[in-house]
Amino acid sequence: MGIYWKACVSKLFTFLTYIENSLSSAPQSSEEASTNTQPSSYDLEGLINEQKQAAEWRKMILGYCFATSIALLALYFQIQPHDVPLSFYVLSFTLLVSFSASLLAQALSMRFPIIAGISEQVGFGFAVLTFYIAIEIILPWTIKWVAWVICSLSLFLSFILYNY
């Protein structure tokens, strides 16, 4: 049984390494590689600051998810089980995905930074979706659509602005 798990973990690391290498930037030509052998101290400082910011951001999302899950648990036991709306379960699911993706990003950040970045963005997107669902639950039926329009526009614009 132990050999089976070691083989599975080995294949998982091989797969993650393959994904990380395929997502990284294209290889440089030999001329570019010879001119850029020593990164400047400014580049290293910027990279270190960027990694620290990403780690702090992941910790904030994990803290948000943990606090919100405790509040949802307390609320769930205050409501009768047959009175819980479907949106409550969707809210719990999006919170679970946000927490899982952020935790995965935290775990992979040192060895697979590109995959960790993607996982971090997924976690952040689901954290934002969790916020909008929580707001939507308390709104009356007549204006729930406004929350979803605002949510859709915000996510769309943030995606566009982040990528360009």
N, C-alpha and C positions, 0 to 999 in steps of 0.2 A: 504494500500500500504506500509506503514511504517513497519508493522509487517512482511510482506513478505520479505522486504530487510533485516531486522534483522535476520530472519530465514536463509536467504541465506548466510549472513556474518558468522553467527554462524556455519553453515554447512561447509563453506569454511575453517574456522579456525580449526574445528574438523578434516577435511580432511588433512590439512597441518600438523597438529600435529601428525596425524597417519603416514603420510609419513616421517616426521622428526624422529619419534621414530623407524620406521622400517629401516631407513637408518643409524641410529646410531649404534655404535658397540654393540656386543652381551653383554648381562648382565653378570656381574662378579659373580663368585661363592661366597658363604658366607665367605670362608677363604680369598679370594683375597680382598673382600670388607672390611674386618676387618683390613687388613694390610695396605690398601691404603685409610684410612679415611681422612688424612690431606695431601693435596697436598703441595709440597715444594714451597718456594717463587720463586725459579728458574723456575719451571713449570708455575707458574702464570705470571711471567714476560715474558716468552717466548710466552705464549698464548696472552697476551696483545699486545706484539710487532707484532705478527702474525695478529691479528685483525686490528691493525693500518695500517699495510702494505696492507692488503686486502682492507680496506676503501680507502686508497690513490690510489690504483690501479683502483678501480671502478670509482673514481672521474676522473682519467686520461682518462679512456675509454669514460666516458660521455662527457668530454671536447672535445676529439677527434671527437666523433660522432656529437656534436653540431657544431663545426667549419667546419667539412666536409659537413654537410648538408647545411649550409649557402653558402659554395662555390659551391655546386651542384645546388642550387637554382639560384645563379647568372649565372652559366654556362647554365642552362636550358633556361633562357630567352635570352641568346645570340645566341642560335642555333634555327634554324627554326624547328617547331614541327615535320615536316615530315622527317627531317634529323637526328633526335635523334636515335642513335643505340640502339638495344635491350639490349646490355651490360650496357648501362646507367641506364635503368630501373632495371636490376638485381642488379647493384651497389647500387641504392637507396633502394631496398628491403633489401639487406644484411645489409646496414647501419641502417635501421629501426629495424631489428631484433636485431642487436648488441646493439643499444641504449635501446631498450625495455628490453632485458635480463639484461643489466647492471643496469638499473633503478630498475627493480624488485629485483635484488640482493641487491641493496642499501636499498630498503624498507624492505626486509625480514631479513636483516643481524642480527638484535638484537634478534628477536623472533625465527627464524628458520635458524640457521647458516649453516646447511648441505644443505638445499634447496638453500640458498643464494649462497653457494659455487658452486653448480652445475650450477645455473643460471649465475654466474660470469664467469665460464668456457665457457658456451655457448656464452655469450656476447663477450668474448675474441676471441673465435674461429671465430665468424662472423666478428669481427673487422679485424682479420688477412685476412680473405677471402675478405673483402672489399678492403683492401690494394692491394691484388693481382689482383682483378678485375680492380681497377683503373689503375694499371700498364699495364694490358693486353689491355685496351682500346686504349692506345696510341701506342702500338707496331704494326708493320706491320703484315699482315696476314701470312707471311711466317715463322715468329718466335713466334707467339702467343702460340703455343703448348709448347714452352720452359718454358714460364711463368707458364702454368698449370702443367707441370711436376715438376718444382721447388716447386710450391705451394703444390702439392700432397705429395711430399717427405717431405717437411718441416712439414706439418700437421701430417703426419704419424709418423715421427721420434719424434716430440714433444709429441705426444700422447703416444708413446711407452716409451720414457724417463720419462715422467711425472708419468706414472703408475708403473714403476719398479725402 
